[in-house]
């Protein structure tokens, strides 16, 4: 019997699928090219091929993981909701899944989206802080997954779909200033920051707030992507002369290279500040971005499975952003990451 269907098996997807199988879940995987490590896992079954051709023949199970690259993930999302499936959705798309909310209510589907580190864990942390004290004056999120040391080329390797990284660099960024949504050029407000133990990094605005735009958590919010110095300058200089396939090759992930994922969330109040730091350097051969993203996804799977098997539902049918999950679910997600040795520190600064 299949417990979960996983659509997509990239770097993060492979981690999620493997971990769920280790927890005793029978996962059915769909991808064009399924890795051998997944094929040889006795608790995993699979089929290779185009996801849209395979959809009508999927095993009968309620829970589906959308782990596909953004453009494909958006197209399959509507079909999953229309069929009444329950979905944990990691596909990073410009079109927000909230557009399917009414359909989900009609079909009885539950979909939780943006279940990564940021967006995802960042949203949950802000929801938790808003519940503690809702007078948040300003929020700044800084996040990135990067090699531990620079190189002579891009000083970067894509830990998830490189095409989604390119979209991140080109999509205008939405920020909130004095309660108003402002659209600014992607990769604007570039500046150097210092990250403990890693030295100087470069931060720049990207469109990472997403559902937080409508959350009302603070009148001032922005998110910065963080890269090693020189990377984004090289992108701006060469983006018009390189093909996407050349960039994908140049940003290929090297499992033997040391890397880390770091996030800082700073909340400003009238008379104090709260700073969260999240850090991971990988473990047992799994990359830091696969872990910090994938562990949030897995924790949300656990919450949804518990909800579906419980007489008392945590949440009704519909489409949910990370911050819309019940506070008790958010608490468990954060504790789950800590239990898996992701460093999460909260500091109050008076």
N, C-alpha and C positions, 0 to 999 in steps of 0.2 A: 504493500500500500504506500502510495506517495503522500508525504506530508506537505511538501512545499515544492512549487515549480520556480526555478530560477531562469529568467531570461537574460542571457549575457554572462560571460565568464572571463572578463578581463582581469587585470591585476587585483582590483578590489573585489570583484565578483568571485574570483577563485578563493580568496581568503574567506569571504563570507560563507560560501558553499562548503568549504572544507571544515570550518568551525562548526557549522550547523550539523554536518554529518557526524562530527565527533561528539556532539550532544545527543546522538541517537536519532536524529531526524533523517528520514529518507527523502533526498532531494532529487528532483528530475531537472536536468540541465538542458537548455537549448542554446546553441551558438553555432556560428558558421564553422568554427574550428575549436573543438573542446580539447584542453590540455591533457596530456597523457596521465598526469597525476590525478586528474579528476576521473578519467576513464577507468583507471585501475582501482578506484575506491569502491569497495563492495557495498557501501551504503548509498551510492549515487548511481542513478541511471541517466541516460542522456540520449539526445538525438542531435545530429549535425545537419544544418540547413538554414534556409531563410526563415526567420521567425514568423513572418506572415503566412507562409505556406504551412508551417507546423501548427499554428494556433488552433485550427479546427480539430486537430488530432491529439491535443494535450490530454494527459491523464485527468481524471475527475478529482480535483482537490480545490479547496476554497482559497488557499493562500498563495499568492504569486509575488515574486520579487522582480521588480523592473530594474535591472542592473545594466541596461543598454546605454550606449552613447546617446546624447541628447536628442538629436534629430530623429533617430529611430524610436527612442523611448517615448517621445510625445505621440507618435502615430499609433503605437500599440496601447498606450494608456487608455484612450477612449474606448477601445474594443474591450479591454479588461473590465472597465467600470460598467459598460453597457451589458456585459454578460454576468454582472453581479459578483465578480471576484473581489476578494479582499486583497489589497495591494500595499506592499512596502516599496516605496518608489525612490530610487536613487538617481534616476535619469535627470541630468541638469539641463533644463530647457528654458528658452526665453518665454514661452507660453506657460503660465503658471497653472498647475493642475486644479487650482480652485475653480477654474472655469467649468469643471465637471461636477461641482458640488451638488447641484440640483439633480443631475442624472444619477449620481451615487445614492441620493436619498430615495429616488424612485426605484432603483434596482436592488437596494439593500446592500450596496457595496460600502466598504470602509477603506479609504486610501490615506496613508500617511506619507508625506513627501518631504524632499530635501533632508533625508536622514543621514547626513554626513557630519563632518566636524564643523564646517562653516560654509554655507548655512547648515543648520542642524543643531549640534551641541551648543553653538553660540546662541541660537534662539532660545534653547531650553534654559541656559544659564541666565539670560536676561529676564525670562519669565519668572524664574525663581527669585531673582533680585527684586523684580517689580512687586512680587507678592510680599517681600519683606518690607520694602519701603518704595512707594510708587512715585516719589518726588525726584525722579532721575532727571537731572538737568542736561546731561550730555553723555553720549556713548561713542566710544571708538573701539573698533574691532580691527586687529591686525593678525593676519594668518598666512602661512605658507609652508609648503613642503619642498625641501631643497637639499642638494648635496651638502655634506658637512664642510667641504673645502671647494674653493673656486677652481676653474680650469682655464685653459687658454681659449676656449671656444664659448659655449653658451652658459656654462656654469649652471646647468639645469638638466633635469630629466623628468619627463612627465609620468607621475605616478598613477594617472588615470587617463581617460581618452584624450590624446593630444588635440583632437579637433575641438573638444570642449575648452581646452586651454586657449586655443586661438580665439574662440568666441568670447572668452573672458577678457581677452586683450582688446577686442574690437567693439564690444557692446558699450554704449554710453552708460555711465554710472548714475544711479539714483541715490541721492543723499537727502537728509532732512535738515533744514536750517530754519530755526525759529518757527518750527511747526509746519513749514511749507516744504513740499517735495521739489527738489531742484535736480535737473538733469545736467550733468557735466561730462566733459569729454573723458573717455576711458584713458587710463594711465596718466591722469592729471594729478596735481599736488604731489609730485615726486619729491621724496626727501629721505635723508639717511637717518637710520635709527640704530641703536645698539641692542643686540640680543645677547644675554648673558651666556658666556662660554663659546659664543660663535662670532662675536665681534660685529662689525658694521654690516648692515643689510639695507636694502632700498625698499621703501614702501610707496605704493601708489594706489589711487582710488580705482576700485572696480565695482561692478554691479552685484554686490554680494548681500545686500540687505534683504532683497526679495520680499517675503511676506512681512518682514519687520517694518516695512514702509507703512503698513496699515495697522500695526500693532498698538500704536499710541503709547508705547513705553517711555518715550522721551521726545522732546521737541527738537533735539539735535542728535543725529545719528549718521555714522559713515563707516564703511568698511574698506580696509586697505589690504591688497595682496602684498606679500613680502618675498623678495628675491635677492639673490646675491648681487652685489654691485656689478654693473656692466651688462647684465642679462637683458634688461628691458631697453637699454640704449642700443644694443646690438639688434634687438627686434625692430625698433623704430627705424634703424638705418637700412635693414635688409628685408623687411617684410614684403616690400613691393617687388623684389627681384627673386625671391625664393618661392618655389611651389609648395603647396601644402605637404606633398609627399616627402619633399626634401626636409621640411621642418620636422615631420614625424620621424624620419630617420635620425635626424640630428638630436632629437629629444628622447630617443629610445631609452627605456629604463634599464639600468645596469644593476642587477641584484647583488653584485659583489662590491658596489661602491657604498661607502658610508653616507648616510643621509639622516635627516631629522625633520619632524613636523613640529611647528611652534605656533601657538596662538596666544594673544593677549587681549583681554577685554577690560576696558577701563570705563567705569561708571562714576560720574561726578555728581555729588549732592551738594547742598548748601554748605555744610560744615565738615564733610568727609568724602573720601573716595573709596571705591571698592575695585580691586584689581585681581582678575583671574588670570592664571597662567596655565596653559596646557602644553606639555612637552612629551614627545616620544621619539625614540631612536631606533625603533624596530626591535623584534625579538624572535628568536627561533627561526630565523630566515625570512620572516614576514616584514615587509617594509613598514615604516612609520605611518605613511599615509594610508596604506591598506588597513592598518590596525586602527588608527584614529577615526577613519571614515567607516570602515567595516564593522568595528565594535559598536558604534552607534546604530548602524543598520541592524545588527544582530540583536541588540538590546530592544529595539523597536519590534522586531519579529517576536521576541519573547513576550513583550507586552500585548501584542495583538493576538497571539496564540492563547495567552491567558484570558484575554477578553472574550475570545470566541468560545472558550471552553467553560466559562463562568456563567452561573445563573444570573448574576448581577453584572450588567455590562458597564465597563468603564466609560465608553462613549458610544454614541448612536451612529447610524449610517451617515456617510458624508465624507468630505475631503478635509484633511487636517494638516495644517502646517505644524512644525515641531513644537512651537510655543503653545499650540492649542491642545496638546495632550494634557491629561490630568496631572496636577502637581506631584502626586504620588508616583506616577509613571516617570516623570522627569527625574525625581530623586533616585529612582532605581536605575535609570539609564546612566546617570553620573556615577553612582556607586559601582555599577557594572564595569565601567571603564577603569575605575581605580582598582578593582579586583583583578583586572588583567594587566596591572602594572603600568598603566598610563599615568604619568605625573599630572595631577590636577591640584593647584594651590590657590586658595582664596585669601586675599590679604585686605585688611581694612586700614586705610591711611587717614589719620586724623589731621 
